[in-house]
Amino acid sequence: SPGPDQSGLQRCRLPHQADARTNGGRVVSIDRRRRTEVPKLMPGVAVHSLLDAESGLALTAIGGKAGLFRKIGGSRIQKQGLALTGYVQHVHPERMQVLGLTEISFFKSLEEEARKRGAQSLASVRPCCIVITRGLEAPSELLGFCEELGVPVLTTPLMSSLFINRVTRLLENRLAPGTTIHGVLVDVLGVGVL
């Protein structure tokens, strides 16, 4: 329906134009002509692209390889403490989740039922990926749920602080807005002119 925009001009929308909205946390566009929901492509960095040796992260996929196509939507990462107890209210699925020595030690200290509950809660949020640092052994409960839900689990021999520093810089670089301009350089009286 037409409505005023910020400049006071009338804005018209054709009946078949798509609207954007969230549906259960997923951003979707609604095609009114076909009355269907179409997931919007999220800009980001594909998880599989971080496995390259050139990234300097020394990552290896150890579980949930079906989800390596997932996208990391921002340069901020999350270190999960409370999520391993089942409290996942503030887990952002578009962020890389990092588990270091403290998190893995805590997780292993839990009773078996609590480990299963915590692993299931974290995996059910379907984060873009989970990285275990220091080459620590991934908990079998976490690997099982992540494999089932297609959540990639990666490991690196790097310490948490070094890994977080490197991956943050790499993601900031890859996610930075950029513009490509095509031009021709011409030599005018010995001076290059674009």
C-alpha positions as CSV (number, residue, x, y, z in Angstrom):
1,S,0.0,0.0,0.0
2,P,1.2,3.5,-0.7
3,G,2.6,5.4,2.2
4,P,4.7,8.5,2.9
5,D,8.4,8.1,3.1
6,Q,10.8,10.3,5.1
7,S,10.8,13.1,2.4
8,G,7.0,13.3,2.5
9,L,6.6,11.8,-1.1
10,Q,4.2,9.0,-1.7
11,R,5.8,5.6,-2.0
12,C,4.0,2.9,-4.1
13,R,4.4,-0.8,-3.9
14,L,3.3,-3.2,-6.6
15,P,1.2,-6.1,-5.2
16,H,3.7,-8.8,-6.2
17,Q,6.8,-7.1,-4.7
18,A,8.6,-9.0,-2.0
19,D,8.6,-7.9,1.7
20,A,11.4,-8.9,4.1
21,R,10.6,-10.2,7.5
22,T,12.0,-12.7,10.1
23,N,10.4,-16.1,10.4
24,G,11.6,-18.0,13.5
25,G,14.9,-16.1,13.4
26,R,15.5,-16.6,9.7
27,V,15.4,-13.6,7.4
28,V,13.1,-14.4,4.5
29,S,11.5,-12.5,1.7
30,I,7.9,-13.0,0.9
31,D,7.0,-13.3,-2.8
32,R,3.4,-12.1,-2.9
33,R,2.8,-13.4,-6.4
34,R,3.6,-17.0,-5.5
35,R,2.8,-16.7,-1.8
36,T,6.0,-18.4,-0.8
37,E,8.9,-17.7,1.5
38,V,12.3,-17.5,0.0
39,P,15.4,-17.4,2.4
40,K,17.5,-14.3,1.7
41,L,21.1,-14.9,1.0
42,M,23.1,-13.8,4.0
43,P,26.4,-12.0,3.1
44,G,29.3,-13.6,4.9
45,V,32.3,-15.8,4.8
46,A,31.8,-19.5,4.0
47,V,33.1,-21.8,6.7
48,H,34.9,-24.0,4.2
49,S,37.0,-21.0,3.0
50,L,38.7,-20.8,6.4
51,L,40.2,-24.3,6.0
52,D,42.7,-23.1,3.4
53,A,46.3,-23.1,4.5
54,E,46.6,-19.4,3.4
55,S,44.2,-18.3,6.1
56,G,46.9,-19.0,8.8
57,L,44.3,-20.5,11.1
58,A,45.4,-24.2,10.8
59,L,41.8,-25.4,10.9
60,T,40.7,-29.0,10.3
61,A,37.0,-30.1,10.0
62,I,36.3,-33.0,12.4
63,G,32.5,-33.1,12.3
64,G,29.4,-31.7,10.7
65,K,31.1,-31.5,7.3
66,A,27.7,-31.2,5.6
67,G,27.4,-27.7,7.1
68,L,30.7,-26.3,5.7
69,F,28.7,-24.2,3.2
70,R,27.3,-22.1,6.2
71,K,28.2,-18.4,6.3
72,I,29.9,-16.5,9.2
73,G,28.0,-13.3,9.3
74,G,30.3,-11.1,11.3
75,S,33.8,-10.7,12.6
76,R,32.8,-11.0,16.3
77,I,33.2,-14.5,17.8
78,Q,31.6,-15.9,20.9
79,K,33.3,-18.0,23.6
80,Q,30.7,-20.3,25.1
81,G,30.5,-20.7,28.9
82,L,26.9,-20.8,29.9
83,A,25.8,-22.3,26.6
84,L,27.4,-25.6,27.7
85,T,25.0,-25.7,30.6
86,G,22.0,-25.3,28.3
87,Y,21.6,-21.5,28.5
88,V,21.6,-20.5,24.9
89,Q,19.5,-17.4,25.0
90,H,22.3,-15.1,23.9
91,V,24.1,-17.4,21.4
92,H,24.3,-15.7,18.0
93,P,24.1,-18.4,15.3
94,E,25.8,-16.1,12.7
95,R,28.9,-15.9,14.9
96,M,31.7,-18.4,15.2
97,Q,31.6,-20.2,18.5
98,V,35.0,-20.9,20.1
99,L,35.6,-23.5,22.8
100,G,39.0,-23.3,24.5
101,L,40.7,-25.1,27.4
102,T,38.4,-23.6,30.1
103,E,35.2,-24.5,28.2
104,I,36.3,-28.0,27.4
105,S,37.6,-28.7,30.9
106,F,34.3,-27.5,32.4
107,F,32.3,-29.6,29.9
108,K,34.2,-32.7,30.8
109,S,33.6,-32.1,34.5
110,L,29.8,-32.3,34.0
111,E,27.8,-35.5,34.5
112,E,27.0,-37.5,31.4
113,E,23.3,-36.3,31.2
114,A,24.3,-32.7,31.7
115,R,27.0,-33.0,28.9
116,K,24.3,-34.4,26.6
117,R,21.9,-31.6,27.5
118,G,24.5,-28.9,27.0
119,A,25.8,-30.3,23.7
120,Q,22.3,-30.6,22.4
121,S,21.3,-27.1,23.4
122,L,24.4,-25.6,21.7
123,A,24.1,-27.6,18.5
124,S,20.3,-26.9,18.3
125,V,21.0,-23.2,18.0
126,R,22.7,-24.2,14.7
127,P,25.7,-21.9,14.9
128,C,27.6,-21.3,11.7
129,C,30.5,-23.3,13.2
130,I,32.2,-24.4,16.4
131,V,36.0,-24.2,16.8
132,I,37.9,-26.1,19.4
133,T,41.3,-24.6,20.1
134,R,44.6,-25.9,21.4
135,G,44.1,-29.2,19.5
136,L,41.9,-30.4,22.4
137,E,39.8,-33.5,21.9
138,A,36.2,-32.6,20.9
139,P,33.6,-34.0,23.3
140,S,31.8,-37.0,21.7
141,E,28.4,-35.7,22.8
142,L,29.0,-32.4,20.9
143,L,30.3,-34.1,17.8
144,G,27.3,-36.4,17.7
145,F,24.7,-33.6,17.9
146,C,26.6,-31.4,15.5
147,E,26.9,-34.2,12.9
148,E,23.2,-34.8,13.2
149,L,22.3,-31.2,12.7
150,G,25.0,-30.3,10.1
151,V,26.9,-27.9,12.3
152,P,30.6,-27.8,11.4
153,V,33.1,-28.6,14.2
154,L,36.6,-27.4,13.5
155,T,39.8,-27.8,15.5
156,T,43.0,-25.8,15.5
157,P,46.3,-26.3,17.4
158,L,46.4,-22.5,18.1
159,M,45.8,-21.1,21.6
160,S,42.4,-19.4,22.0
161,S,43.8,-15.9,22.2
162,L,46.0,-16.2,19.1
163,F,43.2,-17.9,17.1
164,I,40.7,-15.3,18.1
165,N,43.1,-12.5,17.1
166,R,43.8,-14.0,13.7
167,V,40.3,-15.0,12.8
168,T,38.9,-11.6,13.8
169,R,41.4,-9.8,11.6
170,L,40.7,-12.2,8.7
171,L,36.9,-11.9,9.0
172,E,37.1,-8.1,9.3
173,N,39.2,-8.0,6.1
174,R,36.9,-10.4,4.2
175,L,33.6,-8.8,5.4
176,A,34.8,-5.2,4.8
177,P,32.7,-3.4,2.2
178,G,34.5,-2.8,-1.0
179,T,34.0,-1.2,-4.4
180,T,35.4,-2.2,-7.7
181,I,36.0,0.7,-10.2
182,H,37.0,0.1,-13.8
183,G,39.1,2.8,-15.3
184,V,41.7,3.5,-18.0
185,L,45.0,5.2,-17.3
186,V,46.0,7.6,-20.0
187,D,49.4,9.3,-20.3
188,V,48.9,13.0,-20.9
189,L,52.1,14.9,-21.3
190,G,53.9,12.4,-19.1
191,V,51.3,12.5,-16.3
192,G,49.1,9.5,-15.7
193,V,45.4,10.5,-15.7
194,L,42.6,8.2,-14.6
